[in-house]
Amino acid sequence: MTLGDGLISVWQQALGERRDEVELEGKTYRVTVLRSKGLRMVEFEFGPDAIVGIEQNPKTASRWAELARQGNRIMQFRCSGRYVANVCEGKLLRYPAWKALELPE
């Protein structure tokens, strides 16, 4: 499984299927709901990298928030404190930080 496939899998399980736990490469990770904003979040590991996936907040002023307000399910992914990708309705978009952090394709 590639990292990109893993991010799509986490999105599918956490947002698409609304599971309380996601399974990735034989490990299970808990999906939490942030009390302050009600957004779903999951912290997981992929190889040596610690990654956090968080549901897009529709109440912000970004174009991703606009898509979320239109009903799209979007999860943003962070690694080493930087946003590296998002998955919107099952489609992966890598950010420049992906290459800067030398994450595997």
N, C-alpha and C positions, 0 to 999 in steps of 0.2 A: 504494500500500500504506500502510495506517495503521500507527502504532507498535504498536497492539494486535495487528494481523495479523502484524507482524514478530516480536513476542515469541513468538507461537504457532508461527510458522515455525521460529524458532531452537529452541524446545522440541522440535518434531517431529523436526528433523534431529539434534539432539544427544542426546536421550533416547529418542525414539520409534524412530528409525532407527539410533541408535548410530553416527553418522558421525564421522569424525575431523576433518572440516571442515564448516562450514555456509556456505551461500551466501545472501546477503541483498542485494537491490537491485544485483546485478551484482558484488558484492565477496565474496571468500572469507575466512573467519576460521577459525583453527585451534581445535579443541576440545582442551583440555589436561585431564589427570587429575592432581589434587592428590596428591602423593606421601604426604602425612601422613594423609589420610582416604580417598583413592581416589574422591573426588567429581569429576564432570565439570564443567568450567568453560569459558566462552567469553566473550571480550571483543570487542565489536563497536561500530560506530558506526551511529546512525540519525539522518540529518540532521546537525545540529550536536552531538548528544548522544552521549557515550561511555557505553556500558551494559555491565554485567557480568552474565552469567547463571551461576548456580551451582546444581548439583543439591542438593536438600534432604538434609541429613544426618539419617539415620534414628535416629542415636544420641543426639539431643538430647531435651529434654523438652517440645517444643512440640506443638501439635495437628497441625501440618503434618508433623512427624517421625512422629507416630502414624500418619498416613495413609500416609507412605512405608514404614513398617514393615508395613503391610497390603498393600503391593505397588503403591501408586500412584506414578507417576513425576511428580515435582514439581521445578520449577526456579524459584528466586527470582531476581528481577532488581533490580539496584542502579543508580542514576544519581546522580551528585554525592554519593556517600557515603550515600545513603538508599535503603532498600528501597521500590520504587515499585509492584511488582506480582509476582504469581507465576502460573505456568501449571501446573495440575494436570490431568493426563490430557486435555490439549487445551483446557481451559477457563481463560480469563483472569480474574483477579481483580485489580482495581486497588486500591492502598492510598491513603490520604489524601495521601501525599507526591507522588503523581502530579499532583494539582491544585496543591499547594503549590509544586512546581517548574515549574508551568505547561507540562507536557508536552502535546503535541498529542493530541487524542482519536483 
